[in-house]
Amino acid sequence: MIISFALPCIIFFRFIHKRKRRHAHILSFALLLILLAGADVLLLHQLEIIARETGSLMDDAIFVSGYLLALYILPLVLGTFGSDLLGHVIKAHIIIAECEKEN
C-alpha cells in the first residue's frame, strides 16, 4: 500500500514541476494511474481472500470488516483521476483536430 500512495505522489509532483507538458506525458500518467488502481483492487482482493483463510484475528479486523471498504477508496480516487486526465487528453486532441480541419 505504500507504493500505492508514494508512486502517484512522486509522479504527480514531478508532473507539476515540468514547465512544458505534452499530451503524451499526460496520457501516460493517466494510464499509469488507471493501471495502478486496477493493481490495487486486485491486491486488496487477494489480501481479503488470504485474510479469510488464516486464523489470525488481526488481519480479520482490517480485511474482513468494514475497514476494507475504506481501503478501496484509494484505487477509486486514482482511477477517477486517471480517467479524468484521459478525458482531458482526448478532448484536447479533438479540439486540435477540429482547428486543423478548419484551417
N, C-alpha and C positions, 0 to 999 in steps of 0.2 A: 504494500500500500504506500510505502514511502516513495517508490518510483512513480506511482500514480499522482502523487502530489508534486514531487520535485521536477519531473520531466516537463510537464506542461508549463510550470512556472519559469523554468530556465529558458525554454523555447520562447515563451511569451515575452519575457523581459529582453531577450536578445532581439526578438522581432520588433519590439517597441523602439529600441535604441538605433535601429537602422534608419538611415535617412531616406533611402530610396527603396520602396517596396514594389516588387514586381508581382504580377498576378500568379506566376508560377510558385513563388515563395508562399504566398497566401494560400494557394491551392494545396501545396504540400503540407503546410501547417494544419489546414482544416482536415485533410485526410488522415494525418497523423493523430489528431485529436479523436477522430471517429474510430480509428483502429485501436487506439489506446482505451477508449471507452468500451469497445467490444471485448478487448482482452480482460479488462477489469470485471466485466459481467461474467465472463467465463471463469475467471479466477474465483470470484465470490461464490459462484455456483458450486465449483469443485470443493471449496473450503466448507461450504454448507453440508455437502454430502459427507465429507470426511468427519466433520464435527458430529453428525448424527450417528456415524458408525462407531466412534470412540466412546469410551465410558467416562471420560473426563467431564466434570461439571463446569469447568472454567470456560471451555470453548462453547459449551451449550448456552451459557449465559449471553454470549455475543451472537453466535451464528444461527441459533435456533429460536431466539427470542425476537422481540420487536426491533432490536438494535440492527438487525440485518437490513431492514428497510432503510434505515438511516445510512448504512454503508452503500446502498445502491444510488444514493443521491449524487455522489461524485461522478460516477460514469454517466449519469443522466445529464449533469451540467456540462461535462466535457463533450458529450455527443451533441448536445444542443448548441453549444458554442461553435463546434466544428461544422455542423450543418448550416448554421447562420453564416459563417465565413464562406462556406462553399456556395451558398445562395448569393452572397455579395459578389463573388468572383464571376459567377455565371451571369448575373445581372449586368455587371460592368462589361463583360465580354459582349453581351448582346447590344448594349448601348454603343460600344465602339464599332461593332459591325454595322449598326444602323447608320452611324455617322459616316463611315467609309462608303456605304452604299449610296447615301445622298450626294456625296461629292463625286 
